[in-house]
């Protein structure tokens, strides 16, 4: 069964029929994703969605398959309480359809624009993010509020320590006065 309205060349099927376990990127990400599932489900959704977008861009799966996998989360009640995630899942649901049905114009150019919009929606998704402290190895939350403060101060890095370890580090810094040799 072939579909001429997909992003696969030579009218190949628009659905990935192989096992996702055969895709190395998914195998490599599995331990991290499993841990994220327990710690921070919205971050899990964002990371997995970006992974599927990347696989589609590399041609390992079709864009329709990636959209289908992302749209599947619209039935997760915990995730869809977050309006931005619900909007992404619903929009991805439209893009799992062949070109003539996915967009109002029904052509590949319109689909390409919609695909870019989906990518931006996922990349810009602000959620509380879980990281592991480089000092104590415990997970810590980098909240939306903290991310906004960092952005407003033009700080592009993510703190590599949890708040208690950051505070501890500040108290351990030697506050001696340094004078130059010329003075």
Secondary structure as UniProt FT lines:
FT   HELIX           9..11
FT   HELIX           20..22
FT   HELIX           24..39
FT   HELIX           41..57
FT   TURN            58..59
FT   HELIX           63..71
FT   HELIX           72..75
FT   TURN            77..78
FT   HELIX           79..81
FT   HELIX           83..95
FT   HELIX           99..102
FT   HELIX           108..123
FT   STRAND          129..132
FT   TURN            134..136
FT   STRAND          139..142
FT   HELIX           144..152
FT   TURN            153..154
FT   HELIX           163..172
FT   TURN            181..182
//
